Amino acid sequence: MTYRQSDPVFRQLAASEVDLGYAVYLEAFRWLNDRGIRQWLVPQRRDLFDHRQKQDENFGLFVGGDMAVVLSLVQGTPTEWADIIAERRTWWLHNLATAQAYRGRSLGEVAVGMACEHLSKVGVHDLYLDCVDVAGFLPAFYARLGFTKIAERSTTYPTGNRFSMVLMRRESNDA
């Protein structure tokens, strides 16, 4: 399918799209893990996805009516970064996932850009995220999208696995 950059539509997920949104996320989780790409260590629980839906935090990028990308925009600083970010009313990008049929078309990048535009329109000027740093892949991806690294730390998870985590922020152009 071909599309123009003006074709994608970014919006909150409708209640009828929650199952598909979660399926897109799980599909991306499995695809990444099958290839040894450690973007997420464990899959997001369905109850958390459903909670985010009730909070109007789940969004999708739609191309020709198809859900191509799913992500969450969540307000509130996670406890693991509260020692670095004192502000509690921050906005965070979580779980950016592209549907299999749309991989390789840079639609994740388009979705992040449109998410930032959406937040800017409602008066939000900074968007945060954290990501696993395995050979710099994810931090480099997000840096290309305008995020800058503001902190890094090694985190040990309940499984005993230890990973380097990077905290990043993107400031809107009109901040």
N, C-alpha and C positions, 0 to 999 in steps of 0.2 A: 504494500500500500504506500502510495506517495502522499505527502502532505506539505503544506506550506507552513512556515513558522507562525503565521497568523491563525492557523486552524486549531491548534490545541486550546482547550478550555480548562481552566483551573477552578475548582470549586470544592465545597464540602461534600462529603459522601452523603447520599440520601440513605435513609433507613433500609431501603430495598437493595442497596449496593454493599452492605457491610460484609456479607458472606463472600462476595467476589473480592472485595478489598483485602480481606484476611487471606483468601486463597492466593492472591497475587503476592502478598508478603511471604507466605509459607513457601511458595514456589521459588521465590528469589532466595530465601534462606537455604533451602535444600540445594539449589543450583550452586550457590557460593560455597557451601560446605563440601559438596561433592568435588569441587575443584581446589579445596584447601585454602580458600580465601576466608580469612577470619574477620568478617565484618561484624557478625553477631556471634556470640559464644553459645547462646541457647536461644531457641525461638521465643518470641514474645508470646505470652499466654493469651488465649482468646478472651478471657475475662478482662484483661487490661485493654485489649483492642476495643472491646464492647464498651468499657468505661470511657475510653477516649471518644468513642462515637457519641455517647450520651452527653459528653462535654463539648460537642461540636469541634473536636480536635483532629478528626480524620479528614483528609483531603485527597482528591484525585486529579490527575491530569488526563483528560479525555481527548482522544483523537478519533474523529469520525463517529463519535458516540461510544467508542470502546474505551474502557479503563486501561490506560497505558502505564501509568505510574500511580503509586499510592505512597502517602507520607503522613506524618502527624506533626502538627504544630501545637506544642504543649506549653502552658504557662506555669512557671515555678522552677526555681533552681533546685536541681537534684542534690540530695544530702552529700553525695561524694564530692561535690565541687563547692559546697557552701563556705569552706574556709578560704576560697579564692574570690568568689563572687558574693559580696555582701547583699546585693539587691536580690530580693526574693520574688519580684514580679517580672522576672526575665522570661523570654520566649525561646523555646528550644525546638530544633528540627530533630525528629526521631523517625527511624525506620523507613528511609527512602528505598523503595523497591520498584523495579521496572518489570512489567509483565513480559513473559518469555517472547511473545510475538513482536515486542517492540524494543528488545535489547539491541544495542549497537547503533541507535539512532539519535543519541545525545538527548533523549527526552527526560532523563533524570536531571540533567543540567537545566533544561527548559523549566521543569517543574520547580526546581529550587529558585530560579529567577522569578517565576510567577508567584511563588510563595512569599518571597521577599517583597515583591510589589504589593501583594495583598496586605501584608503586615504594615507596610509603609502607609497605605491608604487608611488604616485604622489607628495610625499614630505610633506604631511600634518601630523603633529605629535600630535596634540591635537584635540579631538572631544568633543564638549559640548552638553548638553541637559538641559532642565528644565522639571520638572514634578510636578504634584500635590502630596502632601504628606498627604495621608489619612491612618493613622495608620501605616505609614512606608512602605507600600506595594511596591510602585514603586521605592522609593529610595533603598530599599533592593534588588529588582530585578536588577536594574542597577549596584549596588555595586558588585553583583555576576559576572557581566560582565566586571569588572575592572574600573568602574567609581567611583570617589570620590566626596563627597559633598564639595563644596567650599563656598556656601552661602545658606541662607534660608531667606525668607521674606513672610509676609502675604500680599496678593494682593486682592484688592476689584475690582470686575468686574462691567461693566455697569449694569448688572442685580441686583447688590447689594450683590451678593454672595461674601463671603470672604474665601479665601483658602490659606493654607500654600504652597508656591512654593519652590522647591529645585533646585538649580543650581549645575550641576555636570560636571566633566571633566574626560576624559580618555586620558592618555598619551600613545603614541605607545611605544612599547618595544625598538625601535631603536632611540628614540628621543635623 
